[in-house]
Amino acid sequence: MTTQIVSEQIVDAVKERPRPEEKKAAEKKSSSIKCVVWDLDNTLWEGVLLEDSKVTLRQDVADVIRTLDERGILHSIASRNDHAAAMAKLKEFGLDEYFLYPQINWGNKSASVAAIAKSINIGLDTIAFVDDQPFERDEVAFEHAVVRCIDAADAAGIASLPAMNPRFITEDSKVRRKMYLADIERKNVEDSHEGSPEAFLASLEMVFDISAAREEDLKRAEELTVRTNQLNATGYTYSYEELDAFRKSPDHDLLVASLDDKYGTYGKIGLALVERTSDVWTLKLLLMSCRVMSRGVGTVLLNAILQRAKAAGVKLRAEFVPTDRNRTMYVTYKFAGFREIEKRGTISVLENDLSRGPDFPPYMKVTVDV
Amino acid sequence: MTTQDNKSKIATYLVRFFPGHELREDEDIFTLGFVSSMFAMQLVTYVEHEFGVEVENEDLELDNFRSIRALDAFVTRKLTRANAA
């Protein structure tokens, strides 16, 4: 399978040049923390585990971990300890599930922090590191100047720091840790899978749901238009208010797609905006999260719209505006039977004669509720 | 390089997407199974890298990509044009 390609695309998407209006958001984003990396001995618990197996949990720290988790901020561990003993103790405290890619080994903490950032695929500037030892904090700060280092003595106040308070908490942020855990599980299964890619995809028991956007979907929809660059056919971004107007408009369909499988949910991963007149429907926006590219779902939303247009007896057009990243979308349209019929400045207008009956892939269940 | 070489290269590349299927030269790969965005993009990228041709927007027609024979003809056409230029 092609996990490698996908993760490179995600890295590319992250590196992408921000447009002016996005730059402000990016600056704000860089000061906010996506993952907190915790030391264990005398930080998460009082005492040194290998000297005293009866260490006591710091309740204030446990509270901080649970609070941040609800806000969609992730956690990990950088600890010099015996891995099995430390994980067993975390399990005893009921906290083991909270940590992604825990680094419990005898190496440098700076290397552990770097390994965590790489595994989660986030920038070092979005990581905070908490340790009681000044030496460890200095070592991490020396290697990674952008990591925010925090003394364990100040741990109780972490949840009230501005960097730990994201502006929006969406449905997706509440389940973010679970989505990462499900991804780790999927990756393990995928790596050990023998047989055809289709058989693997079928084993995931995927359910792809398409529905009309509801008010509570709009924050995530806005986030998708701002954050998705590569798989965005036009690069148009819409504000919450504009999306809300389209949602209520009788001349538009605003569709949201979500994906689930037996390991859990991928969340809301696709968005489409269709402008309708009596004889022509026009796709103004079609975008897909890069996270699901390897799942063979990229054309499902498009095919659903093709089917609806065919049933309504209208022409289906799509607008495409090239960026340096979204060629996949152009190829998707062309290979789905769209032809370019008009160019208006940088906008290409494509039309589909609807002669081919698009199907959904056999390895997933598609539900449409529009 | 003969066109037969290109055909076998293309066949070797495509066969991994349709395991257990003996792909005929003129068989339409777009009717064989589900074609995802990623497969389409991979195919375009493959043609560009393997044969050193640039696939332009106007080249992105299914007819150029739908079978081993079509891909071979497309690549040959592009290479001939590039050499003539």
Contacts between the chains, C-beta under 8 A, distances in Angstrom:
chain1	res1	chain2	res2	distance
A	2	B	38	6.9
A	2	B	42	7.7
A	5	B	38	7.8
A	5	B	42	7.8
A	196	B	19	4.6
A	196	B	20	6.8
A	197	B	17	7.8
A	197	B	19	7.8
A	198	B	33	7.3
A	231	B	37	7.6
A	288	B	37	7.6
A	293	B	37	7.2
A	293	B	38	5.2
A	294	B	38	6.8
A	296	B	34	6.4
A	296	B	36	4.2
A	296	B	38	7.1
A	296	B	39	8.0
A	297	B	36	7.5
A	298	B	36	5.4
A	298	B	37	3.3
A	298	B	38	6.3
A	299	B	35	7.5
A	299	B	36	6.1
A	299	B	37	5.6
A	327	B	41	7.3
A	328	B	37	5.6
A	328	B	38	7.6
A	328	B	40	7.7
A	328	B	41	4.4
A	329	B	37	7.6
A	330	B	57	6.8
A	330	B	60	6.9
A	331	B	37	7.1
A	331	B	40	4.8
A	331	B	41	5.3
A	331	B	44	5.7
A	331	B	60	6.0
A	332	B	37	4.3
A	332	B	40	6.3
A	332	B	41	7.8
A	334	B	60	4.3
A	334	B	61	6.9
A	334	B	62	7.3
A	335	B	30	7.2
A	335	B	35	6.6
A	335	B	40	4.5
A	335	B	60	7.6
A	335	B	62	6.0
A	335	B	65	7.3
A	337	B	62	7.2
A	340	B	57	7.5
A	359	B	34	7.3
A	361	B	34	4.0
A	361	B	36	7.7
A	362	B	34	6.9
A	363	B	34	7.8
